[in-house]
């Protein structure tokens, strides 16, 4: 329930913002009035009656009729006389668009131990039932379903298993010409698969994209081993060797192979953790100049969505003006457009791969003026990060302040821009957001008889969207919020026009008590492991691995970070440290 105050009308009726809040609290309350005749009662009481009394208001009209003030001549001031009341949104800092149309976005996460395939089927059934009650013009779309990968992985296991069986039969029969010999690997493959599932169940593993991917690899290894072992056994028998002799001659080969892989192969091939994968969606971000309004951000997001909707291989454009990629927090000058891609089976062209679409979008986004816009692949493992590549946090462990931390972040990015192993870097840490500093003359406030608490409460109510209490509607509990209407909080001078009452009953404008000066500061402050932190996102340049990019970032940090600023890896790069 939104109460949009008109500060001029409030002052004309000799009211204050605090008094309006108090009136709402007094007349919108939870009432438990009790009962007549309830135990313990007098002997002979025959009836018990519950008392119903409306305390908590329900409708817009009931809130409009809240009494704020009465006069000796009988005049009554209602809330509707000084405010506009409507049932509206609780938050206005974030918007959602689907293909540039207004939307409500729902993200559904499964609980630990739940079956993702069953949840997907239940969600589809629930949406089908709910859509029967949708009003005309409202429809729903399932934009992204990660269970498609699980289903495709299961299908891949089945196909690989059938192909492996056929391959074993053909290879063994053609080259060894023995049905008896072919039976051994044909039995070994399903027995190994059944044993693998038994161990997965015993150790609490789930059937997911990673475990099924490992299953596909394991089938190939089992088939190869079965064929090679059977072939070698036949060869050794034909050579007249005893069962003990052939294994004894293979020790040297095993030692040479293992030593070579650790000493030579590992130094030649670039290191990495998990390769980037086509997850059938991309993340595109927009960062406008600090302090840009949400309307300006939405305009850029709509331009990005138009480009995405024309991109071959892209299925939809899901835009969120007001959402920062840094922890998905609200920021009026930031926005995100998620790009669900068409299924891999429909993207047969080389230009429709995820990497090609990222490159194409970044080229087209260059035409958007007034904002930094870029496209990124998602992390290879859902839930471990927001973007692909690496992420580190620069920590102000020496309490150097926002300025020094920003200098360290900018120095790191400048060095990263000329480092060949890195394909670019960005940070969401900004300290130059335009702000207003309000200085209260406390001595003058005391001289004029104005309470310091009333001054700040007036600003909080008019400018800060104050939560008052709750009301019931549609079978649920919602909030009541009070704030000045939009035309009365557009400029810095509007603050000076606000008024409060002194102890003599006079209305005093804030212009006589406060001084406003423009300043700059951070829009949001992120703390990582207890320290003020600046995030650094980056990725490898073409031709370099993630391990090489990480090593380059560590080298840059050692060169440019000042004393008192340290770094820590986070998200997927942090997990890589456990795999070394």
C-alpha positions in Angstrom: 0.0 0.0 0.0 1.7 3.1 -1.2 1.0 6.5 0.4 2.4 9.3 -1.8 2.5 12.5 0.2 2.2 16.0 -1.0 4.7 17.9 1.3 3.1 21.3 0.5 -0.4 20.1 1.4 0.9 18.5 4.6 2.6 21.8 5.7 -0.5 23.8 4.8 -2.6 21.8 7.2 0.1 22.2 9.9 1.0 18.6 9.9 4.3 16.8 9.9 5.4 13.6 8.2 5.9 12.0 11.6 2.3 12.7 12.6 1.0 11.1 9.4 3.0 8.0 10.1 1.7 7.9 13.7 -1.9 8.2 12.5 -1.4 5.3 10.2 0.1 3.2 12.9 -2.8 4.1 15.3 -5.6 3.3 12.9 -4.1 0.3 11.1 -3.4 -2.1 13.9 -3.9 -5.8 14.6 -6.8 -6.2 17.1 -7.6 -9.2 19.3 -10.7 -7.9 21.1 -11.4 -11.1 23.0 -14.8 -12.6 23.7 -17.9 -12.2 25.9 -18.7 -15.1 28.2 -15.3 -16.8 27.8 -14.0 -18.9 30.7 -13.6 -18.3 33.5 -17.2 -17.0 33.6 -20.0 -16.6 36.1 -22.2 -19.6 36.9 -25.1 -19.9 34.5 -23.3 -18.3 31.5 -25.0 -19.9 28.5 -23.3 -18.2 25.5 -19.8 -17.3 24.5 -19.5 -14.7 21.8 -16.3 -13.8 20.0 -15.8 -10.1 19.4 -14.9 -9.0 15.9 -13.4 -5.5 15.5 -11.7 -4.1 12.4 -8.3 -3.0 13.3 -6.1 -3.7 10.3 -7.3 -1.9 7.1 -7.7 -3.8 3.9 -8.7 -1.5 0.9 -7.3 1.6 -0.7 -10.5 3.6 0.3 -10.1 2.6 4.0 -6.5 4.0 4.0 -7.7 7.1 2.2 -10.2 7.7 5.0 -7.6 7.6 7.8 -8.2 10.6 10.1 -5.2 12.8 10.5 -6.6 15.8 12.3 -9.8 17.3 13.6 -10.5 21.0 14.3 -12.8 22.6 16.9 -15.1 23.8 14.1 -15.7 20.2 13.1 -13.4 20.1 10.1 -11.7 16.7 9.5 -8.4 16.2 7.6 -8.2 12.7 6.0 -5.2 11.1 4.5 -6.7 11.6 1.0 -6.4 15.3 1.6 -2.6 15.3 1.7 -1.7 12.1 -0.2 -2.4 9.9 -3.1 -3.0 6.3 -2.0 -2.7 3.3 -4.2 -2.0 -0.4 -4.2 1.3 -0.6 -6.0 4.8 -2.1 -6.0 7.0 -2.5 -2.9 10.2 -1.8 -4.8 10.8 0.2 -7.9 14.6 -0.2 -8.3 14.4 -3.2 -10.6 12.4 -3.9 -13.8 12.0 -7.0 -15.9 11.6 -7.4 -19.7 11.1 -10.3 -21.9 11.9 -9.5 -25.6 11.3 -5.8 -24.6 7.8 -6.5 -23.1 7.0 -6.0 -19.4 7.4 -9.3 -17.6 7.6 -11.0 -14.2 10.6 -13.2 -13.9 10.7 -16.3 -11.7 13.8 -18.2 -10.9 13.2 -21.6 -9.4 15.9 -23.5 -7.5 15.7 -27.2 -6.4 16.5 -28.2 -2.8 19.4 -30.4 -2.0 18.6 -34.0 -2.8 15.7 -33.2 -5.0 15.2 -34.8 -8.4 15.7 -32.1 -11.1 13.8 -34.0 -13.8 10.8 -34.5 -11.6 10.8 -30.8 -10.6 11.0 -29.8 -14.2 7.9 -31.9 -15.0 6.0 -30.6 -12.0 6.8 -26.9 -12.9 5.5 -27.4 -16.4 2.4 -29.0 -15.1 1.8 -26.3 -12.5 2.3 -23.5 -15.1 -0.2 -25.2 -17.4 -2.8 -25.3 -14.6 -2.1 -21.7 -13.5 -2.2 -20.3 -17.0 -5.9 -21.3 -17.2 -6.7 -18.4 -14.8 -4.4 -15.8 -16.5 -6.2 -12.7 -17.7 -6.3 -11.9 -21.4 -2.9 -10.7 -22.7 -0.9 -12.5 -20.1 1.1 -15.6 -21.1 4.2 -17.5 -19.8 7.4 -18.7 -21.3 9.9 -21.3 -20.1 13.1 -19.4 -20.9 15.8 -21.7 -19.6 15.7 -25.3 -18.4 19.0 -26.8 -17.3 17.5 -30.3 -17.1 17.9 -30.4 -20.9 21.5 -31.2 -20.3 20.7 -34.0 -17.9 18.3 -35.5 -20.4 20.7 -35.1 -23.3 23.5 -36.7 -21.1 21.2 -39.7 -20.3 20.5 -40.1 -24.0 24.3 -39.8 -24.7 25.0 -42.6 -22.2 22.4 -44.9 -23.8 23.7 -44.1 -27.3 27.3 -44.6 -26.3 26.5 -47.9 -24.6 24.8 -49.2 -27.7 27.6 -48.0 -29.9 30.2 -49.6 -27.6 28.4 -53.0 -27.7 28.2 -52.9 -31.5 31.9 -51.8 -31.7 33.0 -54.6 -29.5 31.1 -57.2 -31.5 32.5 -56.0 -34.8 36.1 -55.6 -33.6 36.4 -58.8 -31.7 34.6 -61.0 -34.2 36.3 -59.5 -37.3 39.8 -59.6 -35.9 39.7 -62.5 -33.5 37.0 -64.4 -35.3 35.7 -65.9 -32.0 32.2 -65.6 -30.6 33.5 -67.0 -27.3 36.1 -64.2 -27.1 33.5 -61.6 -27.9 31.3 -62.6 -25.0 33.9 -61.5 -22.4 33.9 -57.7 -23.3 30.1 -57.8 -23.9 29.6 -59.0 -20.4 32.3 -56.6 -19.0 30.7 -53.5 -20.3 27.2 -53.8 -18.7 28.7 -55.2 -15.5 31.0 -52.2 -15.2 28.1 -49.8 -15.8 25.9 -51.5 -13.2 28.8 -51.5 -10.7 29.4 -47.8 -11.4 25.7 -46.9 -10.7 25.9 -49.0 -7.5 28.9 -47.1 -6.3 27.3 -43.7 -7.2 24.3 -44.7 -5.1 26.5 -46.0 -2.2 28.5 -42.8 -2.0 25.6 -40.4 -2.4 26.3 -39.1 -5.8 23.4 -37.9 -8.0 22.9 -38.4 -11.7 23.8 -35.1 -13.1 25.6 -33.6 -16.1 29.1 -34.2 -14.6 28.5 -37.8 -13.5 26.9 -38.7 -16.8 29.7 -37.1 -18.7 32.1 -39.2 -16.7 29.9 -42.2 -17.5 30.3 -41.6 -21.2 34.0 -41.4 -20.9 34.1 -44.5 -18.7 32.2 -46.6 -21.3 34.8 -45.8 -23.9 37.6 -46.7 -21.5 36.0 -50.0 -20.5 35.4 -51.0 -24.1 39.0 -50.1 -25.1 40.4 -52.0 -22.1 38.2 -55.0 -22.8 39.2 -55.2 -26.4 42.9 -54.7 -25.7 43.0 -57.1 -22.8 41.2 -59.9 -24.8 43.4 -59.3 -27.8 46.6 -59.4 -25.7 45.5 -62.5 -23.9 44.9 -64.3 -27.2 48.3 -63.1 -28.5 50.2 -64.3 -25.4 48.5 -67.6 -25.4 49.4 -68.1 -29.0 53.0 -67.2 -28.1 53.1 -69.9 -25.5 53.7 -67.5 -22.5 52.6 -68.3 -19.0 50.0 -66.0 -17.2 52.8 -64.5 -15.0 55.4 -63.6 -17.6 53.7 -60.8 -19.6 52.8 -58.5 -16.6 56.4 -58.7 -15.3 57.7 -57.2 -18.4 55.5 -54.1 -18.3 56.8 -52.4 -15.1 59.3 -50.2 -17.0 56.8 -49.0 -19.5 54.4 -47.9 -16.7 57.1 -46.0 -14.9 58.3 -44.3 -18.0 54.7 -43.3 -19.0 53.8 -41.9 -15.6 57.1 -40.0 -15.2 56.8 -38.6 -18.7 53.3 -37.3 -18.1 54.2 -35.5 -15.0 57.6 -34.2 -16.0 57.1 -33.4 -19.7 53.4 -33.4 -20.7 52.4 -31.1 -17.8 55.0 -28.5 -18.8 54.1 -28.5 -22.4 50.3 -28.4 -22.4 48.8 -25.2 -20.8 47.0 -25.8 -17.6 43.3 -25.2 -17.0 40.5 -26.2 -14.7 37.1 -26.7 -16.4 36.9 -25.7 -20.1 34.2 -23.3 -21.2 31.0 -25.0 -22.3 28.0 -24.1 -24.4 25.4 -23.8 -21.7 22.7 -22.5 -24.1 22.7 -19.1 -22.6 24.9 -16.0 -22.4 25.1 -13.0 -20.0 25.3 -9.4 -21.3 25.9 -6.5 -19.0 25.5 -2.7 -19.3 27.1 -0.1 -17.1 26.1 3.5 -17.5 27.8 6.6 -16.1 27.6 6.6 -12.3 24.3 8.1 -11.1 22.4 7.4 -14.3 18.6 7.1 -13.7 16.8 3.8 -14.1 14.9 5.2 -17.1 18.2 5.8 -18.9 19.4 2.3 -18.0 16.1 0.8 -19.3 16.6 2.6 -22.7 20.1 1.0 -23.0 18.7 -2.5 -22.0 16.0 -2.1 -24.7 18.7 -1.3 -27.3 20.6 -4.4 -26.2 17.5 -6.6 -26.4 16.7 -5.4 -29.9 20.2 -6.4 -31.0 19.9 -9.8 -29.3 16.5 -10.5 -30.8 18.0 -10.1 -34.3 21.0 -12.3 -33.5 21.0 -15.7 -35.2 21.0 -18.4 -32.6 19.5 -16.4 -29.8 16.0 -17.4 -28.6 15.0 -14.6 -26.3 16.3 -11.5 -24.5 15.6 -11.3 -20.8 16.4 -7.8 -19.6 16.8 -6.5 -16.0 17.3 -2.7 -15.9 18.6 -1.8 -12.4 20.4 -5.1 -11.7 24.2 -5.2 -11.2 26.2 -8.2 -12.1 28.1 -7.7 -8.9 26.0 -10.0 -6.6 22.8 -9.2 -8.5 22.3 -6.1 -6.4 20.1 -3.2 -7.4 21.9 -0.3 -9.1 20.1 2.3 -11.1 23.0 2.7 -13.5 23.5 -1.0 -14.3 21.6 -3.7 -16.1 21.8 -7.3 -17.3 20.3 -9.0 -20.4 20.3 -12.8 -20.2 20.4 -14.4 -23.7 18.9 -17.9 -23.8 20.1 -19.6 -26.9 18.4 -22.0 -29.2 19.0 -25.7 -28.6 22.3 -27.1 -29.9 20.5 -29.3 -32.3 19.1 -26.2 -34.0 22.4 -24.2 -34.0 24.2 -26.2 -36.7 26.2 -23.3 -38.2 29.6 -22.4 -36.9 28.5 -18.8 -36.6 25.8 -19.9 -34.1 28.1 -21.4 -31.5 28.1 -19.7 -28.1 31.6 -18.3 -28.6 30.7 -17.0 -32.0 27.5 -15.3 -30.7 29.5 -13.7 -27.9 32.0 -12.2 -30.4 29.1 -11.1 -32.7 27.2 -9.4 -29.9 30.2 -7.6 -28.6 30.8 -6.2 -32.1 27.2 -5.0 -32.5 27.1 -3.6 -28.9 29.8 -1.1 -29.9 27.1 0.9 -31.6 25.4 1.6 -28.3 26.5 5.0 -27.0 26.7 6.2 -23.4 27.3 2.9 -21.7 29.8 0.1 -21.4 28.1 -3.0 -22.9 29.6 -6.5 -23.2 28.6 -10.1 -23.6 30.1 -13.0 -21.6 29.7 -16.8 -21.5 28.3 -18.2 -18.2 30.5 -20.1 -15.8 31.0 -23.8 -16.8 29.4 -24.9 -13.5 26.0 -23.3 -12.6 26.1 -21.7 -9.2 29.9 -21.1 -9.2 30.0 -17.5 -10.3 28.1 -15.2 -12.5 30.4 -14.9 -15.6 32.9 -17.2 -17.2 36.6 -16.6 -16.7 38.3 -15.8 -13.4 37.3 -13.5 -10.5 39.3 -12.1 -7.7 38.6 -9.8 -4.8 41.1 -7.0 -3.9 40.8 -6.6 -0.2 41.6 -3.4 1.8 43.3 -5.2 4.6 45.3 -2.1 5.6 42.2 0.2 6.0 43.6 2.5 3.3 40.1 3.8 2.3 37.9 3.8 -0.8 40.3 6.0 -2.8 43.3 3.8 -2.4 41.4 0.6 -3.1 40.0 2.2 -6.3 43.5 3.2 -7.4 44.7 -0.4 -6.9 41.8 -1.7 -8.9 42.4 0.7 -11.8 46.2 0.0 -11.8 45.4 -3.7 -12.0 43.1 -3.2 -14.9 45.5 -0.9 -16.7 48.2 -3.5 -16.5 45.8 -6.3 -17.5 44.9 -4.4 -20.7 48.4 -4.8 -22.0 49.0 -8.3 -20.8 48.8 -10.8 -23.8 47.4 -13.7 -21.7 44.3 -11.7 -20.6 41.4 -10.9 -22.9 40.2 -8.0 -20.8 39.0 -7.3 -17.3 36.4 -5.2 -15.6 35.4 -4.2 -12.1 32.1 -3.2 -10.5 33.8 -1.2 -7.8 32.9 2.5 -8.3 33.5 5.3 -5.9 32.5 8.3 -8.0 28.7 8.0 -7.8 27.2 11.5 -7.4 25.8 12.0 -4.0 24.4 14.8 -1.8 25.8 15.6 1.6 23.3 17.1 4.0 24.8 19.1 6.9 22.5 20.0 9.8 23.2 23.1 11.8 22.4 21.6 15.2 22.9 24.8 17.1 20.4 26.7 14.9 17.9 23.8 15.2 18.1 24.1 19.0 17.6 27.8 18.8 14.5 27.4 16.6 13.1 24.7 18.8 13.3 22.0 16.2 14.1 18.5 17.3 17.1 16.9 15.4 15.1 13.6 15.4 12.2 15.4 13.6 14.5 16.8 10.9 15.9 13.4 10.0 12.5 11.7 10.3 11.1 14.2 7.9 13.8 13.4 5.4 13.4 9.7 5.9 9.6 9.7 5.4 9.6 12.0 2.3 12.7 10.7 0.6 13.4 7.2 2.0 10.1 5.2 1.4 9.5 4.5 5.1 7.9 1.1 6.1 5.1 1.8 8.5 3.3 -1.4 9.2 1.3 -4.2 7.4 -2.1 -4.8 5.9 -3.9 -7.9 4.7 -5.1 -8.5 1.1 -5.6 -11.5 -1.2 -5.0 -13.8 1.8 -1.5 -12.5 2.4 0.3 -9.8 4.4 1.8 -6.8 2.6 3.6 -3.7 3.7 2.4 -0.1 4.0 5.0 2.4 2.8 5.0 6.2 3.0 7.0 8.5 0.7 6.8 11.9 -1.0 5.2 11.8 -4.5 7.6 11.9 -7.4 7.3 15.6 -8.3 8.5 16.6 -4.8 11.8 14.6 -4.8 13.2 15.3 -8.2 15.9 17.8 -7.4 18.3 18.7 -4.5 16.3 21.9 -3.9 13.2 19.9 -3.1 14.9 18.8 0.2 15.1 22.4 1.3 11.3 22.9 0.7 10.4 20.2 3.2 9.1 21.4 6.5 8.8 20.3 10.1 7.2 21.8 13.3 9.1 23.4 16.2 8.1 23.3 19.8 6.1 26.5 19.4 3.9 25.0 16.7 5.5 26.8 13.8 6.3 25.2 10.5 10.1 25.5 9.8 11.5 24.8 6.4 14.6 22.7 6.2 16.3 25.4 4.2 16.9 27.3 7.4 18.5 24.3 9.1 20.5 22.3 6.6 23.1 22.9 3.9 23.4 20.6 0.9 26.7 20.1 -1.0 27.4 17.7 -3.9 29.9 15.0 -3.3 30.9 11.6 -4.6 31.1 8.2 -3.0 30.5 4.5 -3.6 27.1 3.3 -4.7 27.6 0.0 -2.8 30.3 -1.3 -0.6 31.1 -5.0 -0.8 32.9 -6.8 2.0 34.7 -10.0 1.3 36.0 -12.0 4.3 35.4 -9.0 6.5 37.4 -6.5 4.3 36.2 -3.8 1.9 36.8 -5.4 -1.5 36.8 -4.5 -5.2 36.0 -7.3 -7.6 38.1 -8.0 -10.7 36.5 -10.1 -13.5 38.6 -11.3 -16.4 39.3 -14.1 -18.8 42.0 -15.6 -21.0 42.8 -14.2 -24.4 42.3 -16.4 -27.5 45.0 -19.0 -27.6 45.6 -19.0 -23.8 44.3 -21.3 -21.1 42.5 -20.4 -17.9 45.6 -21.5 -16.0 47.8 -19.1 -17.9 45.3 -16.3 -17.4 45.3 -17.0 -13.7 49.0 -17.0 -13.5 49.2 -13.7 -15.3 46.7 -12.1 -12.9 48.7 -13.3 -10.0 51.8 -11.8 -11.5 50.0 -8.5 -12.1 48.8 -8.4 -8.5 52.3 -8.9 -7.2 53.5 -6.0 -9.3 50.9 -3.3 -8.9 49.0 -3.9 -5.6 50.2 -1.5 -2.8 51.1 -2.5 0.7 47.8 -3.2 2.6 45.9 -4.4 -0.4 45.8 -8.2 -0.9 43.8 -10.4 -3.2 41.9 -13.6 -2.9 40.4 -15.8 -5.6 36.7 -16.4 -5.5 33.9 -18.4 -7.3 35.2 -21.0 -9.8 38.8 -19.9 -9.6 38.8 -20.4 -5.8 37.5 -24.0 -6.4 40.4 -24.6 -8.8 42.8 -24.2 -5.9 41.4 -27.4 -4.3 42.1 -29.3 -7.6 45.8 -28.6 -7.8 
